[in-house]
Amino acid sequence: MEHIIKNVELSKVLNMESLVEYQKGQVISRTLAQGQNLSLTLFAFDKGEEISSHSSRGDAMVYLLDGEADITIGDEVFNVKKGETIVMPAGIPHALLATEQFKMLLVVVFKP
């Protein structure tokens, strides 16, 4: 049987924050699922790293597992910290900046 979730052990309790590690001067990602209607990706950003402004055809929900980031949606900047989440709506430009090292789970949901 082909599994939809990949790059992690199945049927095992995992610490999500430990599934992606910080690396100096880099943004590290681990794709957990990639499909037509859903994308799940873990990220680790070193302080000062960023993803420049772009938009997505799906709603993108960010959940911070660790650290702190400034997330820009349209013209508004939100400071998001560990344990917090924010949704970046489809079609609206957004960007992320690591004000401190941070880890996040990114869930993007697309219309079927």
N, C-alpha and C positions, 0 to 999 in steps of 0.2 A: 504494500500500500504506500502511495506517495503522500508524504506529510506536507502540510501547507506552511507550518512554522518550521524554520530551519536555523542552523548555526547555534543551537542550544540543545542540551540534553533534554529529552522528553521524559515524562513520568518521574521527575525528580524535582525536589524543592530547590529553587535557585535564588540567590541574592541578585536581583536585577542590576543594582549599582555596580557589582563586581564583574559584570559581563563585558564591560568595556573599560579600558584603562587610559589614563592621561598619558600623553606624550608631549614633550617639550616642543612648543612652536607648531603644534598640529591640531587638526580636527580629525578624530578617529570615529569611524562608524562601523556598525555591525547590523546588517539587514536580518530581520527576524522573519518577515513575510513580505512578499511583493506580488500583488495580484491586480486584476483589473479594477476591483472595487476597494482595495485596502492595501496600505503599506504600513509596516511596523519597523522602525529603525531606532537603534540605540546610538547615541553620540556622546563623545567626551571632547570638550573644547579646552585647550590650554588658555590661560588668561591672555586677553588681547586678541584672540582669534575670532573670526567672524564669518558669517555667510551673508553676502551682500544682498541688496534688495532684489526680490524676484516675486513672482506670483505662481500660484498653483491652481489647477482646475478642480482640486478637492479641498474640503475643509481640513485644516491641519491643526491637531491638538498637540501641544507641548506639555509634558509633565516633567518638572525638574526633580531629578533623583538626588542631586548634590549641587552645591554652589549657588551661583547667582549670575543672571544675565539681563541685559537690556534687550527687549524685543520690541521692534518697531512694527506697527501695523498701520498702513497708510501714513498719516502725519503724526501719529501719537506713539510715544515711547513708554513702555511698561517695564518696571523693574520687577523681575520674577525671581523668587528664591526657592530653595529646596522645599519640596512638599507642595508647591503651588503649580497651578496649571493655567494655560490660556489657549484660546482657540483663535487661529489666524484664518479668517474666512476666505473661501475660494474667490479668486479673481482680484483680491486686494493685495497690493505689494507689501511684502514684509521682509524683515532682516533680523539677524541675531548677532549680538556682540557679547563676548565673555568678559564681563567686568571683573569676575574672578573665575577660576577654573569652574566648569560646571559640566554635569552629565544630564542628559535628557532622554526620555522616550518620546519619539515622534510618531503619532498615529495620524495618517492621512486617509480620509474616507472620500471616495469618488462616487458620483452618481452612476448607477448601472446603465 
